[in-house]
Amino acid sequence: MRNLQEATERICELKGSLVALDALLPAVIDTLSASALARLTDSFDARAEAARTMMLHSDISDVVLLAFEREVARNRALLLRSQSPAPDATRTEGVDALLLTTTQVSTFVGSQPKTSASGFFFRRDKQLFLVSNRHVFADAGSSHFPDRIEIGLHTNPQDLTRHAIVSLPLYRDGLSQWREAIDSGGTVDVAVIAIPAADLPVDAVLLAFDETHLEAGGEDVAVGDALTIAGFPLGFHDTIHHLAVARAASVASAYGVRFQQQGYFLTDARTHRGSSGSPVVRRRACGNSGVAPTAWQLLGVHSTRMDMSNRDQIQDESLGLNCAWYADVLMTLTTNQNA
């Protein structure tokens, strides 16, 4: 009992220290000149990046990484709000549409953070959906059963540092709020959850894929074609402008063929935990810059890394392959259930 009591007391001390730091930082900012504040921001960025690099190379849990990124983003936003934003660097104009369709998905049990993943927006008729993996919302194999998620949304098209967090319950009256699918191969690792318009900030800035992004537009997709996977690997992203990062990938199995009779194809890309739920897209060859939403064809939803159980962990490298569930399942998942 004494060890438990000491641990509880230590946690309380840490909470008190954090509250004191939360009070100190705004007070320090208020006393600084513009030039001193700029130097403080630069120093904070450098130290945060050094700490991030150290943690990414250490055996640290997703909960610690998620808490670190959240606090860095919060403190960075506080510093930026005290400065005049650069007029061109924070505008949504010129930002690739793909990054404005993608959001970080954080899972919680009550107030306790659990995991960090990726997701993207899909609009069907007038309904907006968040798309991610089914295992992000619930996964019996890892005893992962969060009761709510949080997603981030931009709130000012002229200033990408302006950001709001939206909390979505995963259950109402004991019933799961996400939609999932089963096909001939079993459970599909894609799920969607409707986002009520009333839950969105009135000034929310986002872009969403729709049915047109599932169409090939007369362009064939073949093995070796270049792909992009946009998401939040290990929670890593542009914490100032709240934008995802992208990995280059390629089609690594016969596109249009269900790999091993499952509803996915393979991609060749370097991915990490936290990328689950990322959109897998192909830049269209004809007629659109990356700024336009129609520049991208949505091919799949990244799920997990693929490896061989009998691989020699010493002699053989990881295959570096990933599962991407075919995106046409979204037409099933987003059908109007009241029709």
Sine and cosine of phi, psi and omega as CSV:
sin_phi,cos_phi,sin_psi,cos_psi,sin_omega,cos_omega
0.00,0.00,-0.54,0.84,-0.03,-1.00
-0.91,0.41,-0.63,0.77,0.03,-1.00
-0.89,0.46,-0.65,0.76,0.03,-1.00
-0.91,0.41,-0.66,0.75,0.01,-1.00
-0.90,0.43,-0.67,0.74,0.02,-1.00
-0.90,0.43,-0.64,0.77,0.03,-1.00
-0.90,0.44,-0.68,0.74,0.02,-1.00
-0.89,0.45,-0.68,0.73,0.02,-1.00
-0.90,0.44,-0.62,0.78,0.01,-1.00
-0.91,0.41,-0.65,0.76,0.04,-1.00
-0.89,0.46,-0.67,0.74,0.02,-1.00
-0.89,0.45,-0.64,0.77,0.05,-1.00
-0.89,0.46,-0.68,0.73,0.01,-1.00
-0.90,0.44,-0.64,0.77,0.05,-1.00
-0.89,0.46,-0.68,0.74,0.03,-1.00
-0.89,0.45,-0.63,0.78,0.03,-1.00
-0.90,0.43,-0.65,0.76,0.01,-1.00
-0.91,0.41,-0.63,0.77,0.04,-1.00
-0.89,0.46,-0.66,0.75,0.02,-1.00
-0.90,0.44,-0.65,0.76,0.04,-1.00
-0.91,0.41,-0.61,0.79,0.05,-1.00
-0.88,0.48,-0.54,0.84,0.04,-1.00
-0.98,0.19,-0.53,0.85,-0.06,-1.00
-0.95,0.31,-0.69,0.73,-0.12,-0.99
-0.86,0.50,-0.75,0.66,0.04,-1.00
-0.88,0.47,-0.57,0.82,0.01,-1.00
-0.91,0.41,-0.66,0.75,0.05,-1.00
-0.90,0.45,-0.70,0.71,-0.02,-1.00
-0.86,0.51,-0.64,0.76,-0.04,-1.00
-0.90,0.44,-0.39,0.92,-0.05,-1.00
-1.00,-0.05,-0.12,0.99,-0.14,-0.99
-1.00,-0.06,0.56,-0.83,0.14,-0.99
-0.97,0.26,0.18,-0.98,-0.01,-1.00
-0.87,0.49,-0.67,0.74,-0.01,-1.00
-0.93,0.37,-0.64,0.77,0.02,-1.00
-0.92,0.39,-0.61,0.79,0.02,-1.00
-0.91,0.42,-0.61,0.79,0.05,-1.00
-0.90,0.43,-0.65,0.76,0.03,-1.00
-0.91,0.40,-0.63,0.77,0.03,-1.00
-0.89,0.46,-0.67,0.74,0.01,-1.00
-0.89,0.46,-0.70,0.71,0.02,-1.00
-0.89,0.46,-0.67,0.75,0.01,-1.00
-0.91,0.41,-0.66,0.75,0.03,-1.00
-0.88,0.47,-0.70,0.72,0.02,-1.00
-0.85,0.52,-0.71,0.71,-0.04,-1.00
-0.91,0.42,-0.69,0.72,-0.02,-1.00
-0.94,0.35,-0.61,0.79,0.03,-1.00
-0.90,0.43,-0.65,0.76,0.01,-1.00
-0.92,0.40,-0.63,0.78,0.05,-1.00
-0.89,0.45,-0.68,0.74,0.02,-1.00
-0.91,0.41,-0.63,0.78,0.01,-1.00
-0.89,0.45,-0.70,0.71,0.01,-1.00
-0.88,0.48,-0.67,0.74,0.02,-1.00
-0.88,0.47,-0.70,0.71,-0.05,-1.00
-0.94,0.35,-0.60,0.80,0.00,-1.00
-0.92,0.40,-0.33,0.94,0.03,-1.00
-0.97,-0.25,0.24,0.97,0.02,-1.00
-0.87,-0.50,0.30,-0.96,0.03,-1.00
-0.99,0.11,0.99,0.16,-0.06,-1.00
-0.85,-0.53,0.63,-0.78,-0.08,-1.00
-0.95,0.31,0.33,-0.94,0.06,-1.00
-0.87,0.49,-0.53,0.85,-0.02,-1.00
-0.89,0.46,-0.68,0.73,0.02,-1.00
-0.91,0.42,-0.71,0.70,0.01,-1.00
-0.88,0.48,-0.67,0.75,-0.01,-1.00
-0.90,0.44,-0.70,0.71,0.02,-1.00
-0.90,0.44,-0.65,0.76,0.02,-1.00
-0.87,0.49,-0.76,0.64,-0.03,-1.00
-0.89,0.45,-0.60,0.80,0.00,-1.00
-0.91,0.42,-0.68,0.73,-0.03,-1.00
-0.95,0.32,-0.61,0.80,0.07,-1.00
-0.88,0.48,-0.72,0.70,0.00,-1.00
-0.89,0.46,-0.66,0.75,-0.02,-1.00
-0.91,0.41,-0.71,0.70,-0.01,-1.00
-0.93,0.36,-0.60,0.80,0.01,-1.00
-0.91,0.42,-0.65,0.76,0.03,-1.00
-0.90,0.44,-0.60,0.80,0.03,-1.00
-0.90,0.45,-0.67,0.74,0.04,-1.00
-0.91,0.42,-0.67,0.74,-0.05,-1.00
-0.93,0.35,-0.57,0.82,0.00,-1.00
-0.90,0.44,-0.34,0.94,0.01,-1.00
-1.00,0.03,0.00,1.00,0.02,-1.00
-0.86,-0.50,0.29,-0.96,0.11,-0.99
-0.98,0.19,0.84,-0.54,-0.03,-1.00
-0.91,0.41,0.59,-0.81,0.08,-1.00
-0.88,0.48,0.78,-0.63,-0.16,-0.99
-0.91,0.42,-0.47,0.88,-0.08,-1.00
-0.96,-0.27,-0.47,0.88,-0.15,-0.99
-0.96,0.29,-0.31,0.95,-0.10,-0.99
-0.92,-0.39,0.20,0.98,-0.03,-1.00
-1.00,0.09,0.54,-0.84,0.05,-1.00
-0.96,0.29,-0.38,0.92,0.05,-1.00
-0.87,0.49,0.77,-0.63,0.00,-1.00
1.00,-0.02,-0.24,0.97,0.06,-1.00
-0.98,0.18,0.73,-0.68,-0.04,-1.00
-0.85,0.53,0.73,-0.68,-0.04,-1.00
-0.84,0.55,-0.53,0.85,-0.03,-1.00
-0.83,0.56,-0.64,0.77,-0.06,-1.00
-0.95,0.31,-0.35,0.93,0.02,-1.00
-1.00,-0.01,-0.08,1.00,0.11,-0.99
-1.00,-0.05,-0.18,0.98,-0.22,-0.98
-0.93,-0.37,0.63,-0.77,-0.03,-1.00
-0.63,-0.78,0.43,-0.90,0.09,-1.00
-0.98,0.18,0.64,-0.77,0.02,-1.00
-0.90,-0.44,0.89,-0.45,0.03,-1.00
-0.94,-0.35,0.73,-0.68,-0.03,-1.00
-0.97,-0.24,0.51,-0.86,-0.07,-1.00
-0.63,-0.78,0.47,-0.88,0.31,-0.95
-0.91,-0.41,0.96,-0.27,-0.16,-0.99
0.90,0.44,-0.84,-0.54,0.03,-1.00
-0.99,-0.13,0.01,1.00,-0.07,-1.00
-1.00,0.02,0.88,-0.47,0.04,-1.00
-0.93,0.36,0.59,-0.81,-0.02,-1.00
-0.89,-0.45,-0.90,0.44,-0.06,-1.00
-0.66,-0.76,0.24,-0.97,0.09,-1.00
-0.84,-0.55,0.71,-0.71,-0.02,-1.00
-0.61,-0.79,-0.21,-0.98,-0.01,-1.00
-0.83,-0.56,0.31,-0.95,0.06,-1.00
-0.31,-0.95,0.10,-0.99,0.04,-1.00
-0.50,-0.87,0.24,-0.97,-0.07,-1.00
-0.99,-0.13,0.63,-0.78,0.05,-1.00
-0.68,-0.74,0.76,-0.65,-0.03,-1.00
-0.93,-0.37,0.76,-0.65,0.06,-1.00
-0.79,-0.61,0.88,-0.48,-0.12,-0.99
0.85,0.53,-0.86,-0.51,-0.02,-1.00
-0.97,-0.25,0.06,1.00,-0.08,-1.00
-0.99,-0.15,0.75,-0.66,0.06,-1.00
-0.99,-0.12,0.71,-0.70,0.01,-1.00
-0.84,-0.55,0.51,-0.86,0.23,-0.97
-0.99,-0.13,0.76,-0.65,0.01,-1.00
-0.94,-0.34,0.71,-0.70,0.12,-0.99
-0.41,-0.91,-0.23,-0.97,0.08,-1.00
-0.99,0.10,0.49,-0.87,0.07,-1.00
-0.88,0.47,-0.59,0.81,-0.06,-1.00
-0.94,0.33,-0.24,0.97,0.10,-1.00
-0.95,0.32,-0.60,0.80,-0.04,-1.00
-0.99,0.11,-0.53,0.85,0.03,-1.00
-0.24,-0.97,0.68,-0.73,-0.01,-1.00
-0.50,-0.87,0.97,-0.25,-0.05,-1.00
-0.91,0.42,-0.56,0.83,-0.05,-1.00
-0.87,0.50,-0.56,0.83,0.01,-1.00
-0.95,-0.31,0.21,0.98,-0.02,-1.00
0.81,0.59,0.66,0.75,-0.02,-1.00
-0.98,-0.20,0.96,-0.30,-0.04,-1.00
-0.69,-0.72,0.95,0.31,0.05,-1.00
-0.93,0.37,0.32,-0.95,0.04,-1.00
-0.93,-0.37,-0.11,0.99,0.08,-1.00
-0.37,-0.93,0.26,-0.96,0.07,-1.00
-0.77,-0.64,0.35,-0.94,0.14,-0.99
-0.82,-0.57,0.65,-0.76,0.08,-1.00
-0.79,-0.61,0.40,-0.92,0.00,-1.00
-0.96,-0.27,0.60,-0.80,0.02,-1.00
-0.70,-0.71,0.66,-0.75,0.14,-0.99
-0.95,0.32,0.49,-0.87,-0.06,-1.00
-0.79,-0.62,0.10,1.00,0.00,-1.00
-0.51,-0.86,0.91,-0.42,-0.04,-1.00
-0.92,0.39,-0.28,0.96,0.01,-1.00
-1.00,-0.08,-0.19,0.98,-0.09,-1.00
-0.54,-0.84,0.99,-0.16,-0.06,-1.00
-0.95,0.31,-0.12,0.99,0.08,-1.00
-0.97,0.24,-0.30,0.95,0.03,-1.00
-0.98,0.22,0.79,-0.61,-0.25,-0.97
-0.47,-0.88,0.59,-0.81,0.04,-1.00
-0.74,-0.67,0.49,-0.87,0.04,-1.00
-0.96,-0.27,0.75,-0.66,0.03,-1.00
-0.91,-0.41,0.78,-0.62,0.01,-1.00
-0.98,-0.19,0.75,-0.66,0.00,-1.00
-0.83,-0.55,0.82,-0.58,0.04,-1.00
-0.95,0.31,0.60,-0.80,0.05,-1.00
-1.00,-0.02,-0.24,0.97,0.01,-1.00
-0.67,-0.74,0.60,-0.80,0.16,-0.99
-0.72,-0.70,0.81,-0.59,-0.03,-1.00
0.80,0.60,0.60,0.80,0.05,-1.00
0.99,0.17,0.00,1.00,-0.03,-1.00
-0.97,-0.26,0.71,-0.70,0.02,-1.00
-0.92,0.40,0.61,-0.79,-0.07,-1.00
-0.99,-0.11,-0.16,0.99,0.01,-1.00
-1.00,0.00,0.35,-0.94,0.08,-1.00
-0.95,-0.32,0.69,-0.73,0.02,-1.00
-0.73,-0.68,0.16,-0.99,-0.08,-1.00
-0.69,-0.72,0.44,-0.90,0.11,-0.99
-0.79,-0.61,0.72,-0.69,0.07,-1.00
-0.84,-0.54,-0.24,-0.97,-0.08,-1.00
-0.89,0.45,-0.37,0.93,0.00,-1.00
-1.00,-0.05,-0.08,1.00,-0.02,-1.00
0.88,-0.48,-0.45,-0.89,-0.03,-1.00
-0.94,0.34,0.72,-0.69,0.06,-1.00
-1.00,0.01,0.77,-0.64,-0.07,-1.00
-1.00,0.08,0.79,0.62,0.11,-0.99
-0.69,-0.72,0.67,-0.74,0.05,-1.00
-0.58,-0.82,0.44,-0.90,0.04,-1.00
-0.78,-0.63,0.47,-0.88,0.10,-1.00
-0.72,-0.69,0.76,-0.64,-0.02,-1.00
-0.94,0.35,0.65,-0.76,0.04,-1.00
-0.96,-0.29,0.95,-0.30,0.01,-1.00
-0.88,0.47,0.65,-0.76,0.00,-1.00
-0.85,0.53,-0.54,0.84,-0.02,-1.00
-0.92,0.38,-0.35,0.94,-0.01,-1.00
-1.00,0.07,-0.19,0.98,-0.01,-1.00
-1.00,0.09,0.61,-0.79,0.16,-0.99
-0.85,0.53,0.58,-0.81,-0.04,-1.00
-0.88,0.47,-0.42,0.91,-0.03,-1.00
-0.95,-0.30,0.44,0.90,-0.03,-1.00
-0.88,0.48,0.68,-0.73,0.03,-1.00
-0.87,-0.48,0.92,-0.38,0.03,-1.00
-0.42,-0.91,0.31,-0.95,0.15,-0.99
-0.84,-0.54,0.48,-0.88,-0.04,-1.00
-0.74,-0.67,0.61,-0.79,0.20,-0.98
-0.93,0.37,0.34,-0.94,0.12,-0.99
-0.56,-0.83,-0.19,-0.98,-0.08,-1.00
-0.85,0.53,-0.55,0.83,-0.06,-1.00
-0.91,0.41,-0.43,0.90,-0.02,-1.00
-0.98,0.22,-0.19,0.98,0.06,-1.00
-1.00,0.06,-0.23,0.97,-0.06,-1.00
-0.99,0.12,0.64,-0.77,-0.02,-1.00
-0.97,0.26,-0.37,0.93,0.00,-1.00
0.89,0.45,0.54,0.84,0.03,-1.00
0.98,0.17,0.05,1.00,-0.01,-1.00
-0.97,-0.24,0.81,-0.59,0.00,-1.00
-0.96,0.27,0.49,-0.87,0.11,-0.99
-0.91,-0.40,0.77,-0.64,-0.09,-1.00
-0.66,-0.75,0.24,-0.97,0.05,-1.00
-0.82,0.58,0.72,-0.70,0.02,-1.00
1.00,-0.03,-0.19,0.98,0.01,-1.00
-0.88,0.47,0.58,-0.82,-0.03,-1.00
-0.96,0.27,0.69,-0.73,0.03,-1.00
-0.79,-0.62,0.22,-0.98,0.12,-0.99
-0.74,-0.67,0.68,-0.73,0.06,-1.00
-0.87,-0.50,0.92,-0.38,-0.05,-1.00
-0.97,-0.26,0.79,-0.61,-0.02,-1.00
-0.14,-0.99,-0.43,-0.90,-0.13,-0.99
-0.77,-0.64,0.94,0.34,-0.03,-1.00
-0.88,0.47,0.82,-0.57,-0.06,-1.00
0.83,0.55,0.37,0.93,-0.04,-1.00
0.99,0.16,0.00,1.00,-0.07,-1.00
-0.95,0.31,0.69,-0.73,0.03,-1.00
-0.16,-0.99,0.02,-1.00,0.10,-1.00
-0.97,0.23,0.99,-0.15,-0.09,-1.00
-0.96,0.27,-0.22,0.98,0.04,-1.00
-0.99,0.16,-0.74,0.67,-0.06,-1.00
-0.98,-0.22,0.03,1.00,0.09,-1.00
0.85,0.53,0.77,0.64,-0.01,-1.00
-0.85,-0.52,0.60,-0.80,0.03,-1.00
-0.93,0.37,0.18,-0.98,0.13,-0.99
-0.91,-0.41,0.32,-0.95,-0.10,-0.99
-0.85,-0.52,0.58,-0.81,0.11,-0.99
-0.93,-0.38,0.68,-0.73,0.13,-0.99
-0.97,0.24,0.63,-0.78,-0.03,-1.00
-0.58,-0.81,0.05,-1.00,0.10,-0.99
-0.55,-0.83,0.37,-0.93,0.07,-1.00
-0.95,0.32,0.84,-0.55,-0.14,-0.99
-0.92,-0.40,0.01,1.00,0.09,-1.00
-0.63,-0.77,0.10,-0.99,-0.05,-1.00
-0.90,0.44,0.93,-0.36,-0.03,-1.00
-0.95,0.32,0.72,-0.69,-0.07,-1.00
0.99,-0.11,-0.20,0.98,0.06,-1.00
-0.97,-0.25,0.74,-0.67,0.02,-1.00
-0.96,0.29,0.93,-0.37,-0.06,-1.00
-0.90,0.43,0.81,-0.59,-0.03,-1.00
0.80,0.60,0.52,0.85,0.01,-1.00
0.91,0.42,0.34,0.94,0.10,-0.99
-0.98,-0.22,0.34,-0.94,-0.10,-0.99
-0.99,0.15,0.64,0.77,0.02,-1.00
-0.64,-0.77,0.27,-0.96,0.18,-0.98
-0.88,-0.47,0.13,-0.99,-0.05,-1.00
-0.97,-0.25,0.55,-0.84,0.13,-0.99
-0.85,-0.53,0.43,-0.90,0.05,-1.00
-0.94,-0.34,0.96,-0.27,-0.04,-1.00
-0.33,-0.94,0.39,-0.92,0.11,-0.99
-1.00,0.03,0.91,-0.42,-0.03,-1.00
-0.79,-0.62,0.25,-0.97,-0.04,-1.00
-0.65,-0.76,0.19,-0.98,0.18,-0.98
-0.83,0.56,0.59,-0.81,-0.06,-1.00
0.99,-0.17,-0.30,0.95,0.04,-1.00
-0.99,0.10,-0.18,0.98,-0.02,-1.00
-0.82,0.58,0.77,-0.64,0.00,-1.00
1.00,-0.06,0.04,1.00,-0.01,-1.00
-0.95,0.32,0.57,-0.82,0.11,-0.99
-0.96,0.29,0.66,-0.75,0.08,-1.00
-0.95,-0.31,0.90,-0.43,-0.17,-0.98
-0.77,-0.63,0.34,-0.94,0.09,-1.00
-0.84,-0.55,0.76,-0.65,0.05,-1.00
-0.96,0.29,0.80,-0.60,-0.01,-1.00
-0.91,0.41,0.59,-0.81,-0.05,-1.00
-0.98,0.20,-0.42,0.91,-0.18,-0.98
-0.95,-0.31,0.87,-0.50,0.45,-0.90
0.98,0.20,0.08,1.00,-0.04,-1.00
-0.70,-0.71,0.65,-0.76,0.16,-0.99
-0.99,0.17,0.26,-0.97,-0.02,-1.00
-0.91,0.40,-0.25,0.97,-0.02,-1.00
-0.95,0.31,-0.48,0.88,-0.04,-1.00
-0.99,0.14,0.68,-0.73,0.04,-1.00
-0.84,0.54,-0.55,0.83,-0.04,-1.00
-0.96,0.29,-0.05,1.00,0.01,-1.00
-0.93,0.38,-0.28,0.96,-0.13,-0.99
-0.90,-0.44,0.61,-0.79,0.22,-0.98
-0.97,-0.25,0.80,-0.61,0.00,-1.00
-1.00,0.08,0.93,-0.37,-0.06,-1.00
-0.99,-0.13,-0.59,0.80,-0.12,-0.99
-0.32,-0.95,0.00,-1.00,0.05,-1.00
-0.83,-0.56,0.91,-0.42,-0.02,-1.00
-0.90,0.44,0.68,-0.73,-0.06,-1.00
-0.87,-0.49,-0.87,0.50,-0.12,-0.99
-0.36,-0.93,0.29,-0.96,0.08,-1.00
-0.97,0.22,0.55,-0.83,0.01,-1.00
-0.96,-0.28,0.74,-0.67,0.03,-1.00
-0.54,-0.84,0.05,-1.00,0.00,-1.00
-0.94,-0.33,0.75,-0.66,-0.04,-1.00
-0.92,0.39,-0.43,0.90,-0.03,-1.00
-0.99,-0.11,0.23,0.97,0.01,-1.00
-0.93,0.37,0.71,-0.71,0.08,-1.00
-0.95,0.31,0.91,-0.41,-0.11,-0.99
-0.90,0.43,-0.34,0.94,-0.02,-1.00
-1.00,-0.08,-0.74,0.68,-0.11,-0.99
-1.00,0.09,-0.51,0.86,-0.16,-0.99
-0.93,-0.37,0.75,-0.66,0.10,-1.00
-0.96,0.29,0.32,-0.95,0.10,-0.99
-0.88,0.48,0.49,-0.87,-0.01,-1.00
-0.90,0.44,-0.47,0.88,-0.02,-1.00
0.94,0.33,0.44,0.90,0.01,-1.00
-0.94,-0.33,0.41,-0.91,-0.08,-1.00
-0.66,-0.75,0.41,-0.91,0.07,-1.00
-1.00,-0.05,0.75,-0.66,0.11,-0.99
-0.80,-0.60,0.93,-0.37,-0.01,-1.00
-0.95,0.31,0.69,-0.72,-0.03,-1.00
-0.84,0.54,0.75,-0.66,-0.12,-0.99
-0.95,0.30,-0.25,0.97,-0.02,-1.00
-0.91,0.40,-0.21,0.98,0.09,-1.00
-0.89,0.46,-0.36,0.93,0.01,-1.00
-0.90,0.43,-0.45,0.89,0.04,-1.00
-0.92,0.40,-0.53,0.85,0.07,-1.00
-0.97,0.24,-0.70,0.72,-0.10,-1.00
-0.94,0.34,-0.43,0.90,-0.09,-1.00
-0.96,-0.27,0.20,0.98,0.05,-1.00
-0.88,0.47,0.64,-0.77,0.03,-1.00
-0.88,0.48,0.92,-0.38,-0.06,-1.00
-0.96,0.26,-0.21,0.98,0.00,-1.00
-1.00,-0.08,-0.09,1.00,-0.04,-1.00
-0.96,0.29,0.00,0.00,0.00,0.00
